């Protein structure tokens, strides 16, 4: 797609893949070709987690050389460093993500994850192209506890914070102690972010545990976002209630005097959400169709840009029009492409045509770069495989750009 701006084109594959060798491009071509076969993806989704759990021979080697190499920076920070350095050469920044979620090791595992998150922040503080890191609350909190708090909040009336405080007050003494530990973990992480001036992006979760995550994130923003945006909430606009939530969050930020950090995504759990709603017979939280999702996403972008003095926006989208639309709004409102409150981001291994062309045009843009042991990032990798096979045209688009560049290089 070509934008209306002469300086920006998402069709330029020479810019998009300048950082990849011919061999790397051919491997990406093979991988996305495989992802275009739903039967193969479904087979992989079924057997890979079990194969990893049972330590089947060659499983990790195969994963490391294929899907892991495409979408993950490495198993450690040290392995990830060369990837970040390579991106920096093309003026692309990095959002570091220690890929742990839904830990099985209880409180000990949550404490370890917290230490790792802070280690990531301390490392990012020494690098000039890593302005953000990402945190999943399910990496530091028990899922069932989040679920219980959320369920209690659903039964209450009032503002998000009022419902949250009431729900927490009604926990058992043991659960209150456990939740207090969760809040302290996130507080330590955000304190480290504030000290090193590294943005802390709180990832979105399943809708049935999202309310306490939202409330906790708002509390952190109220503490750390008084002068600049350190803490960001992630809003999944494939939910039909998130545009209204964005506006309500903005009003709360105005009232409390903090800058709202808003990372806008479309979402990653659509089928899971719809299936659960059908099974438990409650209204689906998901938009009725893609157009409704697109409309709300672009309206959310416009709302943020129109209030850019009080909202720090991250356009985390693989949709070409949404990125183009943001740039057009910036130009219309005479906002510099490097404005500190507007940042673009795409996942590492996907939509290079967007990321690198935005960077070449002078926009502030990053790659979301996960890292961690293969067993820990498997859930993330499974979502990438599923996303590329289920999102209409995604694999086809990636393949088309890769093949176009391979053809250009061989001409």
N, C-alpha and C positions, 0 to 999 in steps of 0.2 A: 504494500500500500504506500502511496506517495501522499504526503501531507500537503496542505495548502501553503506551507512555508518553504521557500526556496532553499533555506539552509538545512532542512531536515527531511530525510527520506528513509523510510524503513525498508526500502527495497535494496539498499546498497550492501551487497553481500561481501564485497571486498573489505569494507570497514568492519562489518559484523564478525568476520572470521579471520581477521588479520592475526589474531593471537593464537590461531590453531595451525598446526602443521598439516601437510597432506595426509599423513598417517592418522592423525587424530580426527580429521574430518571423515576419513573413510570408516573409522571405527564408529563414529557418531551416526554415519549413514546406515551402517549395519544394525546398530542398536535401535534406532527409531524405526527401521524397517521391520524389526522383530516386534516392536511395540505396536505396529500396525496390524498385527495378527491377534485378535481378541482371544482365540483359543489358547495361544501360547502364553499370553499374559495371565489368563485365568489359571492355567496350569502352574505357572511360576508363583502366583499368589498363594496357591494351595500348598505347594511343596516346600517353598523356600524357608518359611519360619520353622517348619519341622526339621528340615535338613540342617539348619543352623543349630537348633536345640540339641539334635542328636549327634552333632559334630561329624556329619557324613563327609567322607574324603572328597577333597577338591571343591567343596561347596564354596568356601570362603575365597578360594583362588579364582573361581569363575566369577563370583559376584564382584570381587575387587577389580578384575580386569574389564568388567562390562558396565553394569548399571552404577556401581559404586564410583568408578572412575569418572563417569559422566556427570553425576549429580552431587558428589561429595568431595570436599577438599582433601581429606585424609583421615587417618585414625587418631592422629594427635595434632596438637597445635603446631608442633615442629614440622609435621608432614604438610600441614595446610599453608605454612608460611610462603613457600615458593609460588603457590597458586595465587595468593594475595598479592605477592610482588609482581607477578606477571600481569594481573589485572590492573595494577597501579600504573604500569607502563602505558596503558591505554586510557588513563584518567578515569578508570572505573573503581569505585570504592567497594568496601566489603561490610556486610552485616554478618558477624560471626554467630554461629549457632551450635552450641554443644548439644548434640542430638540425643538427649535422654528424655524419655517421657514415660509416664506410668510405671515408675520403678517398682520392682518386686522385692526390694530389700528392706522395706519398712523405713523406720526413722533413721537408721544408719545410712541407708541408700540416699534418703532425702538430704541428709547432712553432707554426704559426699558430693551430691549434685550441686549443692549450694557452694561448696568449696571450689568446685570446678567452674561454676559460673563466675565467681569472683576472680579466679585465675584468668579466665577469658578477658574480663574487664581490665585487669592489671596488664595483661599482654597488649590488648587493644590500645591502652593508654600510652604505650611506647611506639605505636605505629601512627603515621600521619594519614593513612587511607582507610582506617577502620573506625568510623564514627559511631557505630551501633553494634549491639549484640542482642541476641534474642533469648527469651526465657519462656519455657512452658511451665505453668503452675503445677501441672500433673507430674512434673519432674521433682517437685519439692513438697507435694501434698498428696494424701491418700484420696483416690478417686471417690470411694464410697462416702467419705466425709464431705467432699465438695457436693456430691449428689444429695446428701441429706440436707445440707444448708440450702441448696437451690430449691429442693422440694418444699421446704418450709417457707421460703420466700415467695413461692408461687401461690401460696394460700393466703398471703397477706396483702393488704392495700397500702398505698402510700408511695413515697419516693423510693428509689433504689436503696439509698443509704438507710432509710427508716426500716425497710423490710429486712435488710441485712443485719442491722443491729439487733432487731427483735429475734431473728432466726438464731443468731449466735448466742443470745442470752438464754435461749431455750435448749441449748445443747446440754448434755450431761457434763458433770465436772471434768471427767476424763477427756471428753471431746473438746471442752473449752481449752484445756491444757494443750491438747494436740493442735488445735487451731491457732492458739497463741504462738506455738513453735513455728507454724507455717508463716504467720505474719512477720515473725522475727527473721526468718530466713529471707523473705522477700525484702524486708527492710534493710538487711545487711547488703543484699545485692544492689539495691537502689542507692544506698549510701556510697558503695564503692563506685557506682556509675557517676554519681554527683562529684565525688572526689577526683575522678580521672576525666570528667567531662565526656563520658561515653553514654550514648543514649541506650536505655533499657527498653526493649520492645517486648511487651507481654503478649504472647501468642493467644489466638482465639482457641476455644475448646468446644466440645460438644455442647449443644444448646441446653442440655439438661444439667450441666454443671457451670454454665457461663455466668450466671448472675453473681455468685460470690466472687468469681474472678474479676468481673467488672467492678464490683464494689471495692475489692482490695486494691485494684489498679487506680481507682479514683482517689482512694486514701493516699496512695503513694504519690500521685500527681499533686494532690493538695499539699503534700509535704515538700516535694522536691522540684516542682515546676513553677515556683514563684517568680524567678528571674529569667529562666531559660527552660526549654523543654528537655528534660532528662528521661522521664517515663512516658511511654506511649501505649495506648490501648489498641488492640486490633479489632476492627469491625468487619464482619463477614456480610457483605451486601447481598448475598444470595438469600439471606434471611429478610423477610418482608418487614420486620420491625426495626431494622438497624438505622435507617435514615432518620426516623423519629428519635431513636436513641442518641444518635450523633447530635441532634439539635438540643436534646435534653442535657446531654453532657456539656455542651457549650454553655448553656444557661447556668449550669452548676459551676463551671469554671469561672464565669463572670462573677457569680455571687461570691465565690470563695477567693477570687483573685489569683488564679493560677492559669498558666498556659496549657491548653488542651493538646495533648499529643495524640494524633489520630493516624494510624496506619490503616489504609483502606485496601481490603482484598475482596475478591468475589467469594471464595470459600473452597474448602477441600473435603467436606464430609457429606455431600448432598444425598447420595444414595443411602448412606447409613442413617441420616436424619429422616428421610422419607419412609424407610422401612420400619424404623422404630415407631414413628407416629402411627403408621398403619397397624402395626402389631398391638400397640397399646391403646389404639382408638382415641387419639387426640389430634387436634388440627396440626397439620404440618407447618413448621416454622419457615419452610422454604418457599421462595417466590413461585407463583404459578407457572411462569415461563421465563425463558432467557431474556426476552425483551424487557420484562419488568425488572429483572436483576440489573441489566445494563442501564436502564433509565435511572434506577436508584443510585447506582454507582456514580454515574456522571453527575447526578444532582448533588451527591455527597461531595464530589470534587469541587463543584461550583460553590457550594456552601462554604467549604473550607477556604477556597481562594478568596471569596468575598469577605471572609473574616480572618485573613491571614495574619493580622497583628496579634490575634489571641489564639490562633490555632497553628500548630506545627504539623504539617501534612506530609505523609509518605504515601505516594501513589504506587502501591505494590501490585502491579497489574501486567498481565501478558496480553491484554487487549490493546491492539494498536490504536484504535480510535480514542480510547480513554487517555492514553498517553499524549496523543496528538491534541486532544481537546484541552488537556491541562496546559500544554504549551500555548495554545491559542488564547486561553483565558489569561495566562500570565502576560502575554503581549497586549491583550485588550486592556488590562489593568495597569500597564506600564510597570510590571514586576520583573526585576532582573532574573535571568535564568539561574543565577547562583544564589538567589534569595535563601537565607538561612532557614526559613520555615517551609521550604518546598524541596522535596527529595523524591526521586524515582527509584524503583527497585524491581528486579526480576530474579527468579531462581537461577542459581548456577546450573549451567547445562541446558538451559531453555531460553528461547526468545533473544538470542544474541543480536538479531537484527534490530531489536528495540534498544537494548542496553547500550551497545557500542555506538550506534548512530546518535543516541541522545548525548552520550559522552562527547562524541566528536563535535556536536552542535554547541557544547558548552554547558549542558545541564548537569546538575548534581545527581549522580546516579550510582547505584551499587548493585552488586550481586549478593543474594542471600546465600551464604556459604556454610553449609553444615559440616561438622566433623565429629568423629567419635568412633569407637570400636564398631565393627560391622554389626555385631549382635544388637547394639544399641540403636543404630540408625536404620535397621530393617523396617520398622513401621513407616519411617519417612520415605524410604525407597519404594515400599509397596504403594504408597499414595502417589508417588511420581509415575510409577508404571501404570497404575489404574487411571490416573488423570490423563495421561497421554493416550490411553486407549479409549477412554469414554468421552472426553471433551471433544465435541464435534470439530473435526478438521485439525486438531492440534498436532497430531503426529504428521499428517499430510503437509501442514505448513512447515514444520521443522525440516522434514525431508526435502521439500521443494527448495528451500533456501540452501540447504547443504549441497544438493545436487547442482543447483545453479552455480554455486561457488566452485565446486569441483570442475564443472564444465568450463568456467571462466579461466581457471588456472591451467587447464589442459589445452586451451585454445592457442 
